[in-house]
Amino acid sequence: MRCSRWFAVLAAAMLAAGGMSAGYADTTASADTTANTTADLPSNFQWTSTGPLIGPKPDANHDAVSFKDPSVVRYDGEWLVYGTTASESGGWNLVYTHFSDWSQASSAPHYYLDQSDIGSGYRAAPQVFYFEPQDKWYLVYQTGVPSYSTTDDPSDPSSWSEPRNLMDSMPDIVSDNIGDGHWVDFWVTCDSAMCYLFSSDDNGHLYRAETTIGQFPYGFGDTEIAVWDTPEDLFEASNVYKVAGTGKYLLLVEAIGSDGHRWFRSWTSDSIDGFWSRLADTERNPFARSNNVTFPGGEWTADISHGELIRSGVDQNMTIDPCRLQFLYQGKDPDAGGEYSQLPYELGLLTQTNSSC
């Protein structure tokens, strides 16, 4: 990794001086080092992938060209999948589909959320979860700032409320560090006392804001840089999960590889606001990249991009079972090119093949 020794020395100095959050992550691994291991997550990952399962379905009012940025829960015997779609005209929208079995995913109908009170305009990168203290479902997404809608029934996409904001403006620490990037990909994870809002800036910084369980969804503040690296090595699409039975949390962040293709790095921590230790975070030892994924039906994508692990529950703790890892992700034809909004992203499903359980 470029300038790794300088990063480590500077980080230590800033921590000693109190100038950096204790959540700073170890990003100093070189390409030929193996990751630290945890009790129940392996130090390297192997996956098998389906072919494309969910692609765009244009209709008379929506000239969709992609289905991307998935968020998924198992609810009332069905898979509920929320995602982002882009149109031929370049606009962004949220979309929903549902099915009982993955074999039905490609034929399931799509519902565009601009038909709900969420309305039209820029909406992207959803995260769906049940907030148990309020007996309420939340959909968190980006509108330029972190926004949310609520419902009592996530299987009724028409029932989502109009957008409200988790934060009304960009924190100073983000504007001071974002450069030419974009403030994107908001993700909420809670423990027993606090809720944390993660976000990225496409400029090598992962941010974390916080509020109490009792105040949620209000009061997000104290924004800090939780992890930092080069823009390519710490790009966007962060996920933070509680790893069941381990006392650990797992962090995933999308990176841009040396070949230009997307992949995911990983870290673990003892707390959501703690120090993140590298797990599988190099191109030679990734969390998920084309070089540790087999494609029995043919390699339809060279990108393992913005996705979400299948959770063992649906609530705000974002819990995963380390013995049953599956990752719903976006990929595209390796030969596809052109403007980003027009790339034909579809969803595929990874299943881990080397579980340590």
N, C-alpha and C positions, 0 to 999 in steps of 0.2 A: 504494500500500500504506500502511496506517495507520502513522503515526509512523516513516516510513522513515528520515528524517534522524536522528532520535533513536537508532534502532537502530544506524545506521552509526557515529555518534559514540561510543556506549557500547561497541560492539564493539571499535573501535580502542583505546579507553582500557583495556578489559579485557585485550586482547592485549598491550598495552604493559606492563601490570602483571603479566602472567603468570597472569591469573585465568580465562582461557578457552582451550580447546583450539585449536591451530592449524588444526583441522578446521572452524572456524566458517565457515559459508557466506554468500555474498553474497545477501541476500534483500531488497535495497533497490530493486529495479527497480519503477518505476511502471507503471501499466497500459498506457501508450502507448509504452514503450521496447521495442526489439527486443533479443533475447538475444545474448550473445557467441557466437561460432561456433568450431567446431573444424575440423580438416582434413577429417574424413570424416563427421561428423554435421552435418546442416543446422542452420541457426539457427531454422527453423520446420518443422513437420511437418504432413503431410496424410495421411489414412488413408481406407480404405474398410472397411466392416464387413459381416460376414455377419449373418444373422439369428441367433436363439438356436440354439446347437448342442447344448448339454448342459443338461438341466433335471433336477429331482428325479424320482426313481422310488421311490415308497413301496412297501414290501412288508409282509408280515404282521407283522413285528417292528419296522418303522421307518416312522413316519408323516412322512416327509421332506416339507418344503415349499420347499426351496431347494437349489441346488448352487452353492457360492461359493468364494472364496479359492483359485483354482487354482494348482497347480504342475505343470509338464509337462516331460517329456523324451522324446526319440526313442530307443527301445531295441529292438534285435533286430527291426527292421522295423515297429514299432508305436509309436503315441503312447500314453504312459502318463500319465494325468491323475489327480492326487490333489487332493482339495478338502475343504471343510467342508460339512456339511449340518445344518440345524436342523429340529427336529421340531415338530409341532403343540403338544406339551406344553412347548416352550421349551428342550429339551435340545439339546446340541451333540455332533456325532460327526464322524469322518473317513470319507471315502468315496473309492472308486477306480473308475476305468473305463479301458478300453483299446480301441484300434481301429487299423487300418492306415491309414485315410484319413479326413479330416475329414467326408466325406460319410456315413460310417458312425457318426459320433459319437452322433447322437440315438437310434440303435437299439441301441447297445452296452450290455451288462449292467452293473450297479453292484454293488460289493462293499463292505459296511460294515465298517470296521476294528475295531469292537467285537467282531467274531467272531475276531480275531487276538489275540495276547498284549498288544496295545495296550490292549485292554479297554474298558470303558464308563466314563462320567464325562465331565467337560468336556475335550474335545480339539478344537482348531481351528487354522486358518491354517497348513497344512503347507507345507514346502519339501523337495523331494526332490533329492538329488545323490549322485554317486559320489565317495568320498574316496579318491583314487588311492594315497596313501602306505600305506593300510591294506588296499587292495583290498576295500573295504566300502562298501555303500550306506547312506546316512543319510536319515531322515525327521525333520526338525526341526518342532516344533509347540508350541502353547501349552497349558498345563494350569493356568494361574495363574502359573507360572514357565516359562522356556524348557526344554522337554523334547525327547528324541530317542529313536528306535528305530533298529535296524540290521537289515540282511538281506544275503544274498549274491545275491538275485534279486528286483529290484523289480517284476518282472512277476507275482510270486506274493504277493498282498497278505496271505495268511494267514501268511506267513513272518516278518513283522516281530516284533522282540523286544518285551518289556515296556518301558514307559517308564522312562527315566533322566533325570536333570536335567543341563543344561549349567550352570545356576546354581541353587543351592538357595533363594535368597531375593533379594528386591529390593535392589539396591545403594542406599546412602545417598543418592547423588546423584539417583537416580530418586525415592525417597520424598520428598526435599526439594523436588522440582519438579513432581510429578505432579498436585498439587491434587486436583480431583474427577475426574481422568482414570482411565485403565486402562493397565496395562503389557501391551502386545500386540505381535503381528506381528514375530516373531523371524526374522532373516535372516542366514545365514552366507555370507561371501565370503572367500576366501583368496588370498594371493599366494605367492611362493616361500618365504617365511620364516614368515609369520604368518597366523592366521585371526582374523577379526573378526566379532563378533556385534552386529548392529544391532537396535534395538527402538524403539518409539514409546510415548507416554504420553497421546495424545489431548488434550494440553495445550500443544502447540507445541514439543515437544522431540524430537529424534532422538538416540538414545544409541548409543555404540559401545564395546564391550568387546573385549578381545584376549587371545589365547593363542598359543603357538608351534605350528607345524605338528607338531612332535614330541610336544607335550602334548595336542593335540586328541583327544577332546572335553573334556578337563579343563583347569583352570587359567584359565578366563575371569575377568579382572579389569581393573583400571585403567579403569573405566567413565567415559566423558567425554560431554559434550554435543557432538555432531558438527555439528549444525545446529539452529537455533532460530528461531521466528517466532511469529505468532499461532496460536491453536489451530485456526482455520479454514484458515489457509494452510499449515500443516504438521501434517496430521492423523495419518495412519497408513499402513500397507501399503507400507513402503519396500522397494525393490529396489536392489542394487548389482551392476553387471556390469563385466567387463573387455571393452573394445571392441577387437576383434581388429585388429592391424596399426596401431594408433594410439598406443599407450603411454598411453591414457586409460582412465578409469573413468567410468561413467555411473550417476548416482543418480536414482531416481524416487521420489517421495513423493505419496501421495494427498492432495488438498485438498477442502474444501467450498466451492463457489462462492457468489457473491453471490445466485444464484437457488436455493441450497440443494442443487444437484446436485453429484455427485462428479466429480472430474477429476484429472489428473496433471500435476505440475510436474517439471522435470528440471534437473540440474546435471552438470558434469564436473569431474574432478580428475586430477592426475598420479599420485596414489597414494591408496590406500583410506583412509589416515589423514591425508590432506592437506586443503588448502583447497578447498572446493567452489565453483566459479564457475558462475553461472547460465547455463543454455542456453535452453530454452523454458520459462518459469515464470510467465507471467501469463495471466489469463483471455482476453485478446485474442491472446496468442501462447502457447498451451499445448503441452505434450508431447502430451496426448491429452484432448480434451474434445468435447462434442457439436458445437461450432462448427468443428472441423477434421476431422470425420468425416462421410463420406457413407454413406448406407444404401440401397443399390440396391433392396433388397427391402422398404423401408419403415422408418421410424425407430421401432424397437421399444423403445428406451431413451433417456433423457436423461442417464443416469449412465454414466460410464466409471470403474468402481470396481475395487477390489482385483484385481490380475492379475499376470501374469508374461510377460516377453518370451520368445520361442522362442529357446533357446540353440543355438549351433553345436556344442557338446559337452555332456558330462554331468557334468564333474568339478567340484571345489571352487572353481575359478577363475571360474565363472559367465560364460563367454565368449560374446559375441554377435557376429554378423557385421553390421557397419553397412550392408552392401549389401542385406540381406535381413531387414528388421525386421518382425516380426509380434508381436502382443500379445494373449494370451488373457486376457479380462477378464470381470468380472461386471456384468450390467446387469439392469434390471427394467422392467416396464410403468410408464410415467410416471404412470399414474393409481393405481397401487398405494400403499396407505398402511397405517397401523396400527403395531403394535409392531415394533421392528426385527427381532427373531428370526423374525417371521412374514412378512417381505417376500419375495416370490417371485423371488429372484435366479436367473438362468440365465447360462450362459457364451456369449460370442460371441468372434469372432476378428477383430482388426484387421490389415490389411496396409498398409504404408506405400506411398504412391503417388508420393512426390517424393524418392526416393533420390538422394543426391548422387554416387553411384558411377557 
